[in-house]
Amino acid sequence: MDREQKRLGEILIDKGLINQEQLECALTEQKRTKEFLGGILVKSGRIQEKDLLAALSEQFNMPLTSLKNKYI
């Protein structure tokens, strides 16, 4: 079964973390700087890193696992 993968911006909007205008501004910045969209949104304070990781986990259909304190 081949499903079309949702884009990161769509996921963030669906989760209510950003709005369309914020996405468009970040995409404009991405074109200018060639940085990753998620990095731009975190750096600008629009989203937190944990929110980005959760959205990427959803986008790639991969479980989100924290390694913090697992190997200490």
N, CA, C, O and CB atoms as a CASP TS submission, in Angstrom:
PFRMAT TS
TARGET T0000
AUTHOR 0000-0000-0000
METHOD Language model
MODEL 1
PARENT N/A
ATOM      1  N   MET     1       0.855  -1.181   0.000  1.00  0.00           N
ATOM      2  CA  MET     1       0.000   0.000   0.000  1.00  0.00           C
ATOM      3  C   MET     1       0.896   1.237   0.000  1.00  0.00           C
ATOM      4  O   MET     1       1.729   1.411   0.890  1.00  0.00           O
ATOM      5  CB  MET     1      -0.970   0.002   1.233  1.00  0.00           C
ATOM      6  N   ASP     2       0.719   2.081  -0.992  1.00  0.00           N
ATOM      7  CA  ASP     2       1.563   3.265  -1.147  1.00  0.00           C
ATOM      8  C   ASP     2       0.753   4.511  -0.813  1.00  0.00           C
ATOM      9  O   ASP     2      -0.108   4.925  -1.590  1.00  0.00           O
ATOM     10  CB  ASP     2       2.138   3.354  -2.589  1.00  0.00           C
ATOM     11  N   ARG     3       1.031   5.109   0.346  1.00  0.00           N
ATOM     12  CA  ARG     3       0.305   6.315   0.759  1.00  0.00           C
ATOM     13  C   ARG     3       1.175   7.537   0.475  1.00  0.00           C
ATOM     14  O   ARG     3       2.401   7.472   0.556  1.00  0.00           O
ATOM     15  CB  ARG     3      -0.084   6.250   2.276  1.00  0.00           C
ATOM     16  N   GLU     4       0.526   8.647   0.144  1.00  0.00           N
ATOM     17  CA  GLU     4       1.267   9.890  -0.038  1.00  0.00           C
ATOM     18  C   GLU     4       1.642  10.431   1.338  1.00  0.00           C
ATOM     19  O   GLU     4       0.808  10.522   2.239  1.00  0.00           O
ATOM     20  CB  GLU     4       0.431  10.937  -0.847  1.00  0.00           C
ATOM     21  N   GLN     5       2.902  10.784   1.474  1.00  0.00           N
ATOM     22  CA  GLN     5       3.423  11.280   2.752  1.00  0.00           C
ATOM     23  C   GLN     5       3.013  12.742   2.946  1.00  0.00           C
ATOM     24  O   GLN     5       3.154  13.564   2.041  1.00  0.00           O
ATOM     25  CB  GLN     5       4.975  11.135   2.811  1.00  0.00           C
ATOM     26  N   LYS     6       2.503  13.051   4.142  1.00  0.00           N
ATOM     27  CA  LYS     6       2.145  14.433   4.463  1.00  0.00           C
ATOM     28  C   LYS     6       3.410  15.262   4.618  1.00  0.00           C
ATOM     29  O   LYS     6       4.435  14.760   5.079  1.00  0.00           O
ATOM     30  CB  LYS     6       1.287  14.502   5.753  1.00  0.00           C
ATOM     31  N   ARG     7       3.339  16.508   4.240  1.00  0.00           N
ATOM     32  CA  ARG     7       4.473  17.416   4.404  1.00  0.00           C
ATOM     33  C   ARG     7       4.530  17.912   5.844  1.00  0.00           C
ATOM     34  O   ARG     7       3.516  17.979   6.539  1.00  0.00           O
ATOM     35  CB  ARG     7       4.372  18.609   3.420  1.00  0.00           C
ATOM     36  N   LEU     8       5.738  18.256   6.271  1.00  0.00           N
ATOM     37  CA  LEU     8       5.959  18.697   7.637  1.00  0.00           C
ATOM     38  C   LEU     8       5.073  19.888   7.992  1.00  0.00           C
ATOM     39  O   LEU     8       4.456  19.902   9.057  1.00  0.00           O
ATOM     40  CB  LEU     8       7.420  19.054   7.840  1.00  0.00           C
ATOM     41  N   GLY     9       5.006  20.867   7.128  1.00  0.00           N
ATOM     42  CA  GLY     9       4.189  22.052   7.392  1.00  0.00           C
ATOM     43  C   GLY     9       2.722  21.719   7.606  1.00  0.00           C
ATOM     44  O   GLY     9       2.070  22.290   8.481  1.00  0.00           O
ATOM     45  N   GLU    10       2.202  20.789   6.801  1.00  0.00           N
ATOM     46  CA  GLU    10       0.804  20.375   6.943  1.00  0.00           C
ATOM     47  C   GLU    10       0.570  19.732   8.306  1.00  0.00           C
ATOM     48  O   GLU    10      -0.444  19.995   8.953  1.00  0.00           O
ATOM     49  CB  GLU    10       0.413  19.397   5.820  1.00  0.00           C
ATOM     50  N   ILE    11       1.494  18.902   8.737  1.00  0.00           N
ATOM     51  CA  ILE    11       1.364  18.233  10.030  1.00  0.00           C
ATOM     52  C   ILE    11       1.366  19.265  11.155  1.00  0.00           C
ATOM     53  O   ILE    11       0.546  19.191  12.070  1.00  0.00           O
ATOM     54  CB  ILE    11       2.504  17.209  10.234  1.00  0.00           C
ATOM     55  N   LEU    12       2.278  20.216  11.087  1.00  0.00           N
ATOM     56  CA  LEU    12       2.365  21.246  12.127  1.00  0.00           C
ATOM     57  C   LEU    12       1.103  22.106  12.175  1.00  0.00           C
ATOM     58  O   LEU    12       0.655  22.489  13.256  1.00  0.00           O
ATOM     59  CB  LEU    12       3.590  22.132  11.892  1.00  0.00           C
ATOM     60  N   ILE    13       0.537  22.407  11.029  1.00  0.00           N
ATOM     61  CA  ILE    13      -0.719  23.165  10.985  1.00  0.00           C
ATOM     62  C   ILE    13      -1.851  22.323  11.557  1.00  0.00           C
ATOM     63  O   ILE    13      -2.647  22.815  12.358  1.00  0.00           O
ATOM     64  CB  ILE    13      -1.051  23.602   9.535  1.00  0.00           C
ATOM     65  N   ASP    14      -1.931  21.048  11.150  1.00  0.00           N
ATOM     66  CA  ASP    14      -2.981  20.161  11.667  1.00  0.00           C
ATOM     67  C   ASP    14      -2.920  20.032  13.184  1.00  0.00           C
ATOM     68  O   ASP    14      -3.956  19.907  13.837  1.00  0.00           O
ATOM     69  CB  ASP    14      -2.866  18.781  11.030  1.00  0.00           C
ATOM     70  N   LYS    15      -1.722  20.061  13.745  1.00  0.00           N
ATOM     71  CA  LYS    15      -1.546  19.958  15.192  1.00  0.00           C
ATOM     72  C   LYS    15      -1.797  21.300  15.898  1.00  0.00           C
ATOM     73  O   LYS    15      -1.806  21.364  17.128  1.00  0.00           O
ATOM     74  CB  LYS    15      -0.135  19.459  15.509  1.00  0.00           C
ATOM     75  N   GLY    16      -1.999  22.360  15.123  1.00  0.00           N
ATOM     76  CA  GLY    16      -2.260  23.671  15.703  1.00  0.00           C
ATOM     77  C   GLY    16      -1.009  24.354  16.243  1.00  0.00           C
ATOM     78  O   GLY    16      -1.103  25.267  17.064  1.00  0.00           O
ATOM     79  N   LEU    17       0.160  23.916  15.784  1.00  0.00           N
ATOM     80  CA  LEU    17       1.419  24.479  16.283  1.00  0.00           C
ATOM     81  C   LEU    17       1.833  25.735  15.526  1.00  0.00           C
ATOM     82  O   LEU    17       2.504  26.605  16.081  1.00  0.00           O
ATOM     83  CB  LEU    17       2.524  23.445  16.190  1.00  0.00           C
ATOM     84  N   ILE    18       1.439  25.829  14.275  1.00  0.00           N
ATOM     85  CA  ILE    18       1.692  27.025  13.461  1.00  0.00           C
ATOM     86  C   ILE    18       0.448  27.277  12.611  1.00  0.00           C
ATOM     87  O   ILE    18      -0.432  26.423  12.499  1.00  0.00           O
ATOM     88  CB  ILE    18       2.981  26.853  12.554  1.00  0.00           C
ATOM     89  N   ASN    19       0.398  28.469  12.016  1.00  0.00           N
ATOM     90  CA  ASN    19      -0.692  28.756  11.088  1.00  0.00           C
ATOM     91  C   ASN    19      -0.117  28.886   9.671  1.00  0.00           C
ATOM     92  O   ASN    19       1.097  28.832   9.476  1.00  0.00           O
ATOM     93  CB  ASN    19      -1.455  30.061  11.505  1.00  0.00           C
ATOM     94  N   GLN    20      -1.000  29.056   8.699  1.00  0.00           N
ATOM     95  CA  GLN    20      -0.577  29.106   7.291  1.00  0.00           C
ATOM     96  C   GLN    20       0.405  30.249   7.033  1.00  0.00           C
ATOM     97  O   GLN    20       1.377  30.079   6.297  1.00  0.00           O
ATOM     98  CB  GLN    20      -1.798  29.259   6.379  1.00  0.00           C
ATOM     99  N   GLU    21       0.155  31.396   7.630  1.00  0.00           N
ATOM    100  CA  GLU    21       1.044  32.552   7.434  1.00  0.00           C
ATOM    101  C   GLU    21       2.448  32.266   7.968  1.00  0.00           C
ATOM    102  O   GLU    21       3.443  32.609   7.329  1.00  0.00           O
ATOM    103  CB  GLU    21       0.462  33.801   8.127  1.00  0.00           C
ATOM    104  N   GLN    22       2.523  31.638   9.138  1.00  0.00           N
ATOM    105  CA  GLN    22       3.831  31.300   9.711  1.00  0.00           C
ATOM    106  C   GLN    22       4.557  30.288   8.830  1.00  0.00           C
ATOM    107  O   GLN    22       5.772  30.381   8.654  1.00  0.00           O
ATOM    108  CB  GLN    22       3.670  30.740  11.139  1.00  0.00           C
ATOM    109  N   LEU    23       3.826  29.326   8.276  1.00  0.00           N
ATOM    110  CA  LEU    23       4.424  28.353   7.370  1.00  0.00           C
ATOM    111  C   LEU    23       4.968  29.044   6.126  1.00  0.00           C
ATOM    112  O   LEU    23       6.087  28.764   5.698  1.00  0.00           O
ATOM    113  CB  LEU    23       3.400  27.281   6.979  1.00  0.00           C
ATOM    114  N   GLU    24       4.195  29.930   5.556  1.00  0.00           N
ATOM    115  CA  GLU    24       4.632  30.628   4.346  1.00  0.00           C
ATOM    116  C   GLU    24       5.882  31.466   4.606  1.00  0.00           C
ATOM    117  O   GLU    24       6.785  31.506   3.770  1.00  0.00           O
ATOM    118  CB  GLU    24       3.507  31.520   3.814  1.00  0.00           C
ATOM    119  N   CYS    25       5.941  32.132   5.752  1.00  0.00           N
ATOM    120  CA  CYS    25       7.138  32.906   6.109  1.00  0.00           C
ATOM    121  C   CYS    25       8.350  31.994   6.253  1.00  0.00           C
ATOM    122  O   CYS    25       9.442  32.325   5.791  1.00  0.00           O
ATOM    123  CB  CYS    25       6.908  33.686   7.418  1.00  0.00           C
ATOM    124  N   ALA    26       8.153  30.846   6.892  1.00  0.00           N
ATOM    125  CA  ALA    26       9.251  29.905   7.082  1.00  0.00           C
ATOM    126  C   ALA    26       9.695  29.314   5.745  1.00  0.00           C
ATOM    127  O   ALA    26      10.889  29.101   5.534  1.00  0.00           O
ATOM    128  CB  ALA    26       8.835  28.786   8.045  1.00  0.00           C
ATOM    129  N   LEU    27       8.757  29.049   4.848  1.00  0.00           N
ATOM    130  CA  LEU    27       9.121  28.519   3.528  1.00  0.00           C
ATOM    131  C   LEU    27       9.897  29.552   2.707  1.00  0.00           C
ATOM    132  O   LEU    27      10.811  29.200   1.961  1.00  0.00           O
ATOM    133  CB  LEU    27       7.860  28.083   2.763  1.00  0.00           C
ATOM    134  N   THR    28       9.534  30.814   2.849  1.00  0.00           N
ATOM    135  CA  THR    28      10.274  31.886   2.176  1.00  0.00           C
ATOM    136  C   THR    28      11.701  31.950   2.712  1.00  0.00           C
ATOM    137  O   THR    28      12.658  32.089   1.951  1.00  0.00           O
ATOM    138  CB  THR    28       9.564  33.252   2.368  1.00  0.00           C
ATOM    139  N   GLU    29      11.829  31.845   4.036  1.00  0.00           N
ATOM    140  CA  GLU    29      13.151  31.834   4.668  1.00  0.00           C
ATOM    141  C   GLU    29      13.950  30.613   4.212  1.00  0.00           C
ATOM    142  O   GLU    29      15.158  30.705   3.992  1.00  0.00           O
ATOM    143  CB  GLU    29      13.018  31.842   6.210  1.00  0.00           C
ATOM    144  N   GLN    30      13.280  29.477   4.070  1.00  0.00           N
ATOM    145  CA  GLN    30      13.950  28.258   3.630  1.00  0.00           C
ATOM    146  C   GLN    30      14.517  28.421   2.216  1.00  0.00           C
ATOM    147  O   GLN    30      15.634  27.986   1.938  1.00  0.00           O
ATOM    148  CB  GLN    30      12.977  27.071   3.678  1.00  0.00           C
ATOM    149  N   LYS    31      13.758  29.037   1.342  1.00  0.00           N
ATOM    150  CA  LYS    31      14.239  29.267  -0.023  1.00  0.00           C
ATOM    151  C   LYS    31      15.467  30.166  -0.020  1.00  0.00           C
ATOM    152  O   LYS    31      16.392  29.974  -0.809  1.00  0.00           O
ATOM    153  CB  LYS    31      13.133  29.890  -0.889  1.00  0.00           C
ATOM    154  N   ARG    32      15.469  31.149   0.875  1.00  0.00           N
ATOM    155  CA  ARG    32      16.575  32.102   0.947  1.00  0.00           C
ATOM    156  C   ARG    32      17.832  31.477   1.545  1.00  0.00           C
ATOM    157  O   ARG    32      18.937  31.696   1.048  1.00  0.00           O
ATOM    158  CB  ARG    32      16.166  33.316   1.766  1.00  0.00           C
ATOM    159  N   THR    33      17.662  30.695   2.618  1.00  0.00           N
ATOM    160  CA  THR    33      18.820  30.199   3.375  1.00  0.00           C
ATOM    161  C   THR    33      19.194  28.757   3.078  1.00  0.00           C
ATOM    162  O   THR    33      20.300  28.329   3.408  1.00  0.00           O
ATOM    163  CB  THR    33      18.552  30.332   4.831  1.00  0.00           C
ATOM    164  N   LYS    34      18.286  27.991   2.456  1.00  0.00           N
ATOM    165  CA  LYS    34      18.491  26.555   2.178  1.00  0.00           C
ATOM    166  C   LYS    34      18.554  25.717   3.457  1.00  0.00           C
ATOM    167  O   LYS    34      19.038  24.586   3.424  1.00  0.00           O
ATOM    168  CB  LYS    34      19.778  26.356   1.377  1.00  0.00           C
ATOM    169  N   GLU    35      18.073  26.254   4.580  1.00  0.00           N
ATOM    170  CA  GLU    35      18.023  25.501   5.844  1.00  0.00           C
ATOM    171  C   GLU    35      16.801  24.587   5.838  1.00  0.00           C
ATOM    172  O   GLU    35      15.893  24.746   5.022  1.00  0.00           O
ATOM    173  CB  GLU    35      17.981  26.468   7.074  1.00  0.00           C
ATOM    174  N   PHE    36      16.796  23.624   6.769  1.00  0.00           N
ATOM    175  CA  PHE    36      15.632  22.763   6.933  1.00  0.00           C
ATOM    176  C   PHE    36      14.477  23.561   7.531  1.00  0.00           C
ATOM    177  O   PHE    36      14.681  24.422   8.386  1.00  0.00           O
ATOM    178  CB  PHE    36      15.971  21.549   7.824  1.00  0.00           C
ATOM    179  N   LEU    37      13.267  23.265   7.073  1.00  0.00           N
ATOM    180  CA  LEU    37      12.079  23.963   7.552  1.00  0.00           C
ATOM    181  C   LEU    37      11.929  23.850   9.065  1.00  0.00           C
ATOM    182  O   LEU    37      11.679  24.846   9.744  1.00  0.00           O
ATOM    183  CB  LEU    37      10.837  23.416   6.867  1.00  0.00           C
ATOM    184  N   GLY    38      12.080  22.653   9.584  1.00  0.00           N
ATOM    185  CA  GLY    38      11.953  22.453  11.027  1.00  0.00           C
ATOM    186  C   GLY    38      12.946  23.277  11.814  1.00  0.00           C
ATOM    187  O   GLY    38      12.603  23.852  12.847  1.00  0.00           O
ATOM    188  N   GLY    39      14.175  23.337  11.334  1.00  0.00           N
ATOM    189  CA  GLY    39      15.203  24.131  11.999  1.00  0.00           C
ATOM    190  C   GLY    39      14.862  25.614  12.016  1.00  0.00           C
ATOM    191  O   GLY    39      15.104  26.304  13.006  1.00  0.00           O
ATOM    192  N   ILE    40      14.310  26.087  10.937  1.00  0.00           N
ATOM    193  CA  ILE    40      13.900  27.494  10.860  1.00  0.00           C
ATOM    194  C   ILE    40      12.806  27.786  11.876  1.00  0.00           C
ATOM    195  O   ILE    40      12.841  28.810  12.558  1.00  0.00           O
ATOM    196  CB  ILE    40      13.412  27.842   9.439  1.00  0.00           C
ATOM    197  N   LEU    41      11.838  26.888  11.975  1.00  0.00           N
ATOM    198  CA  LEU    41      10.723  27.097  12.893  1.00  0.00           C
ATOM    199  C   LEU    41      11.162  27.021  14.352  1.00  0.00           C
ATOM    200  O   LEU    41      10.652  27.764  15.190  1.00  0.00           O
ATOM    201  CB  LEU    41       9.632  26.075  12.630  1.00  0.00           C
ATOM    202  N   VAL    42      12.097  26.137  14.662  1.00  0.00           N
ATOM    203  CA  VAL    42      12.616  26.044  16.029  1.00  0.00           C
ATOM    204  C   VAL    42      13.455  27.274  16.348  1.00  0.00           C
ATOM    205  O   VAL    42      13.292  27.885  17.404  1.00  0.00           O
ATOM    206  CB  VAL    42      13.456  24.754  16.215  1.00  0.00           C
ATOM    207  N   LYS    43      14.343  27.634  15.445  1.00  0.00           N
ATOM    208  CA  LYS    43      15.236  28.774  15.656  1.00  0.00           C
ATOM    209  C   LYS    43      14.460  30.077  15.840  1.00  0.00           C
ATOM    210  O   LYS    43      14.869  30.945  16.611  1.00  0.00           O
ATOM    211  CB  LYS    43      16.199  28.909  14.482  1.00  0.00           C
ATOM    212  N   SER    44      13.349  30.210  15.136  1.00  0.00           N
ATOM    213  CA  SER    44      12.547  31.428  15.231  1.00  0.00           C
ATOM    214  C   SER    44      11.614  31.418  16.447  1.00  0.00           C
ATOM    215  O   SER    44      10.956  32.418  16.734  1.00  0.00           O
ATOM    216  CB  SER    44      11.733  31.608  13.962  1.00  0.00           C
ATOM    217  N   GLY    45      11.558  30.288  17.158  1.00  0.00           N
ATOM    218  CA  GLY    45      10.704  30.199  18.340  1.00  0.00           C
ATOM    219  C   GLY    45       9.251  29.866  18.034  1.00  0.00           C
ATOM    220  O   GLY    45       8.407  29.923  18.929  1.00  0.00           O
ATOM    221  N   ARG    46       8.944  29.524  16.797  1.00  0.00           N
ATOM    222  CA  ARG    46       7.552  29.186  16.426  1.00  0.00           C
ATOM    223  C   ARG    46       7.119  27.859  17.039  1.00  0.00           C
ATOM    224  O   ARG    46       5.971  27.703  17.454  1.00  0.00           O
ATOM    225  CB  ARG    46       7.403  29.120  14.893  1.00  0.00           C
ATOM    226  N   ILE    47       8.055  26.900  17.091  1.00  0.00           N
ATOM    227  CA  ILE    47       7.760  25.601  17.691  1.00  0.00           C
ATOM    228  C   ILE    47       8.930  25.190  18.568  1.00  0.00           C
ATOM    229  O   ILE    47      10.022  25.749  18.472  1.00  0.00           O
ATOM    230  CB  ILE    47       7.480  24.526  16.600  1.00  0.00           C
ATOM    231  N   GLN    48       8.688  24.211  19.420  1.00  0.00           N
ATOM    232  CA  GLN    48       9.753  23.675  20.250  1.00  0.00           C
ATOM    233  C   GLN    48      10.333  22.439  19.571  1.00  0.00           C
ATOM    234  O   GLN    48       9.684  21.810  18.736  1.00  0.00           O
ATOM    235  CB  GLN    48       9.234  23.338  21.674  1.00  0.00           C
ATOM    236  N   GLU    49      11.558  22.104  19.942  1.00  0.00           N
ATOM    237  CA  GLU    49      12.224  20.955  19.337  1.00  0.00           C
ATOM    238  C   GLU    49      11.419  19.668  19.530  1.00  0.00           C
ATOM    239  O   GLU    49      11.347  18.838  18.624  1.00  0.00           O
ATOM    240  CB  GLU    49      13.622  20.788  19.928  1.00  0.00           C
ATOM    241  N   LYS    50      10.819  19.502  20.700  1.00  0.00           N
ATOM    242  CA  LYS    50      10.023  18.292  20.960  1.00  0.00           C
ATOM    243  C   LYS    50       8.827  18.204  20.002  1.00  0.00           C
ATOM    244  O   LYS    50       8.439  17.110  19.594  1.00  0.00           O
ATOM    245  CB  LYS    50       9.529  18.277  22.428  1.00  0.00           C
ATOM    246  N   ASP    51       8.252  19.343  19.650  1.00  0.00           N
ATOM    247  CA  ASP    51       7.133  19.359  18.706  1.00  0.00           C
ATOM    248  C   ASP    51       7.605  18.985  17.300  1.00  0.00           C
ATOM    249  O   ASP    51       6.909  18.279  16.572  1.00  0.00           O
ATOM    250  CB  ASP    51       6.461  20.746  18.689  1.00  0.00           C
ATOM    251  N   LEU    52       8.782  19.459  16.931  1.00  0.00           N
ATOM    252  CA  LEU    52       9.359  19.108  15.640  1.00  0.00           C
ATOM    253  C   LEU    52       9.608  17.606  15.564  1.00  0.00           C
ATOM    254  O   LEU    52       9.275  16.966  14.566  1.00  0.00           O
ATOM    255  CB  LEU    52      10.668  19.882  15.403  1.00  0.00           C
ATOM    256  N   LEU    53      10.193  17.046  16.620  1.00  0.00           N
ATOM    257  CA  LEU    53      10.474  15.610  16.631  1.00  0.00           C
ATOM    258  C   LEU    53       9.190  14.791  16.531  1.00  0.00           C
ATOM    259  O   LEU    53       9.152  13.786  15.822  1.00  0.00           O
ATOM    260  CB  LEU    53      11.238  15.229  17.899  1.00  0.00           C
ATOM    261  N   ALA    54       8.144  15.210  17.231  1.00  0.00           N
ATOM    262  CA  ALA    54       6.859  14.502  17.158  1.00  0.00           C
ATOM    263  C   ALA    54       6.275  14.583  15.746  1.00  0.00           C
ATOM    264  O   ALA    54       5.726  13.602  15.244  1.00  0.00           O
ATOM    265  CB  ALA    54       5.858  15.090  18.182  1.00  0.00           C
ATOM    266  N   ALA    55       6.389  15.736  15.113  1.00  0.00           N
ATOM    267  CA  ALA    55       5.861  15.902  13.755  1.00  0.00           C
ATOM    268  C   ALA    55       6.662  15.074  12.749  1.00  0.00           C
ATOM    269  O   ALA    55       6.085  14.465  11.849  1.00  0.00           O
ATOM    270  CB  ALA    55       5.882  17.389  13.350  1.00  0.00           C
ATOM    271  N   LEU    56       7.979  15.049  12.898  1.00  0.00           N
ATOM    272  CA  LEU    56       8.805  14.237  12.004  1.00  0.00           C
ATOM    273  C   LEU    56       8.516  12.751  12.202  1.00  0.00           C
ATOM    274  O   LEU    56       8.501  11.981  11.241  1.00  0.00           O
ATOM    275  CB  LEU    56      10.299  14.523  12.242  1.00  0.00           C
ATOM    276  N   SER    57       8.289  12.359  13.437  1.00  0.00           N
ATOM    277  CA  SER    57       7.932  10.979  13.740  1.00  0.00           C
ATOM    278  C   SER    57       6.644  10.599  13.014  1.00  0.00           C
ATOM    279  O   SER    57       6.538   9.513  12.443  1.00  0.00           O
ATOM    280  CB  SER    57       7.775  10.779  15.262  1.00  0.00           C
ATOM    281  N   GLU    58       5.681  11.496  13.043  1.00  0.00           N
ATOM    282  CA  GLU    58       4.418  11.256  12.338  1.00  0.00           C
ATOM    283  C   GLU    58       4.625  11.242  10.833  1.00  0.00           C
ATOM    284  O   GLU    58       4.076  10.389  10.135  1.00  0.00           O
ATOM    285  CB  GLU    58       3.383  12.320  12.713  1.00  0.00           C
ATOM    286  N   GLN    59       5.415  12.183  10.330  1.00  0.00           N
ATOM    287  CA  GLN    59       5.642  12.287   8.885  1.00  0.00           C
ATOM    288  C   GLN    59       6.258  11.013   8.320  1.00  0.00           C
ATOM    289  O   GLN    59       5.854  10.541   7.258  1.00  0.00           O
ATOM    290  CB  GLN    59       6.544  13.479   8.575  1.00  0.00           C
ATOM    291  N   PHE    60       7.220  10.467   9.020  1.00  0.00           N
ATOM    292  CA  PHE    60       7.929   9.295   8.526  1.00  0.00           C
ATOM    293  C   PHE    60       7.394   7.982   9.102  1.00  0.00           C
ATOM    294  O   PHE    60       7.968   6.915   8.884  1.00  0.00           O
ATOM    295  CB  PHE    60       9.393   9.423   8.843  1.00  0.00           C
ATOM    296  N   ASN    61       6.278   8.080   9.846  1.00  0.00           N
ATOM    297  CA  ASN    61       5.639   6.908  10.427  1.00  0.00           C
ATOM    298  C   ASN    61       6.634   6.056  11.223  1.00  0.00           C
ATOM    299  O   ASN    61       6.698   4.835  11.081  1.00  0.00           O
ATOM    300  CB  ASN    61       4.992   6.071   9.330  1.00  0.00           C
ATOM    301  N   MET    62       7.404   6.750  12.062  1.00  0.00           N
ATOM    302  CA  MET    62       8.411   6.105  12.905  1.00  0.00           C
ATOM    303  C   MET    62       8.088   6.435  14.357  1.00  0.00           C
ATOM    304  O   MET    62       7.689   7.559  14.664  1.00  0.00           O
ATOM    305  CB  MET    62       9.866   6.572  12.526  1.00  0.00           C
ATOM    306  N   PRO    63       8.254   5.475  15.240  1.00  0.00           N
ATOM    307  CA  PRO    63       7.985   5.773  16.657  1.00  0.00           C
ATOM    308  C   PRO    63       9.001   6.764  17.205  1.00  0.00           C
ATOM    309  O   PRO    63      10.177   6.735  16.843  1.00  0.00           O
ATOM    310  CB  PRO    63       8.006   4.482  17.497  1.00  0.00           C
ATOM    311  N   LEU    64       8.539   7.625  18.068  1.00  0.00           N
ATOM    312  CA  LEU    64       9.406   8.605  18.724  1.00  0.00           C
ATOM    313  C   LEU    64       9.950   7.967  19.990  1.00  0.00           C
ATOM    314  O   LEU    64       9.187   7.576  20.874  1.00  0.00           O
ATOM    315  CB  LEU    64       8.637   9.937  19.044  1.00  0.00           C
ATOM    316  N   THR    65      11.263   7.864  20.077  1.00  0.00           N
ATOM    317  CA  THR    65      11.909   7.233  21.219  1.00  0.00           C
ATOM    318  C   THR    65      12.932   8.183  21.809  1.00  0.00           C
ATOM    319  O   THR    65      13.744   8.761  21.087  1.00  0.00           O
ATOM    320  CB  THR    65      12.572   5.902  20.814  1.00  0.00           C
ATOM    321  N   SER    66      12.892   8.342  23.110  1.00  0.00           N
ATOM    322  CA  SER    66      13.881   9.165  23.783  1.00  0.00           C
ATOM    323  C   SER    66      14.995   8.267  24.308  1.00  0.00           C
ATOM    324  O   SER    66      14.731   7.274  24.986  1.00  0.00           O
ATOM    325  CB  SER    66      13.236   9.983  24.932  1.00  0.00           C
ATOM    326  N   LEU    67      16.224   8.615  23.998  1.00  0.00           N
ATOM    327  CA  LEU    67      17.364   7.846  24.487  1.00  0.00           C
ATOM    328  C   LEU    67      17.926   8.425  25.778  1.00  0.00           C
ATOM    329  O   LEU    67      18.860   7.875  26.363  1.00  0.00           O
ATOM    330  CB  LEU    67      18.451   7.794  23.430  1.00  0.00           C
ATOM    331  N   LYS    68      17.354   9.529  26.212  1.00  0.00           N
ATOM    332  CA  LYS    68      17.820  10.168  27.437  1.00  0.00           C
ATOM    333  C   LYS    68      17.689   9.193  28.602  1.00  0.00           C
ATOM    334  O   LYS    68      16.627   8.606  28.810  1.00  0.00           O
ATOM    335  CB  LYS    68      17.025  11.468  27.718  1.00  0.00           C
ATOM    336  N   ASN    69      18.757   9.024  29.350  1.00  0.00           N
ATOM    337  CA  ASN    69      18.823   8.162  30.530  1.00  0.00           C
ATOM    338  C   ASN    69      18.716   6.670  30.232  1.00  0.00           C
ATOM    339  O   ASN    69      18.636   5.878  31.171  1.00  0.00           O
ATOM    340  CB  ASN    69      17.742   8.542  31.472  1.00  0.00           C
ATOM    341  N   LYS    70      18.712   6.256  28.985  1.00  0.00           N
ATOM    342  CA  LYS    70      18.602   4.833  28.664  1.00  0.00           C
ATOM    343  C   LYS    70      19.938   4.117  28.782  1.00  0.00           C
ATOM    344  O   LYS    70      19.979   2.929  29.102  1.00  0.00           O
ATOM    345  CB  LYS    70      18.049   4.653  27.263  1.00  0.00           C
ATOM    346  N   TYR    71      21.028   4.827  28.527  1.00  0.00           N
ATOM    347  CA  TYR    71      22.323   4.162  28.479  1.00  0.00           C
ATOM    348  C   TYR    71      23.312   4.762  29.469  1.00  0.00           C
ATOM    349  O   TYR    71      24.515   4.791  29.208  1.00  0.00           O
ATOM    350  CB  TYR    71      22.891   4.235  27.081  1.00  0.00           C
ATOM    351  N   ILE    72      22.822   5.228  30.577  1.00  0.00           N
ATOM    352  CA  ILE    72      23.695   5.812  31.596  1.00  0.00           C
ATOM    353  C   ILE    72      23.998   4.777  32.641  1.00  0.00           C
ATOM    354  O   ILE    72      24.720   5.058  33.598  1.00  0.00           O
ATOM    355  CB  ILE    72      23.056   7.055  32.240  1.00  0.00           C
TER
END
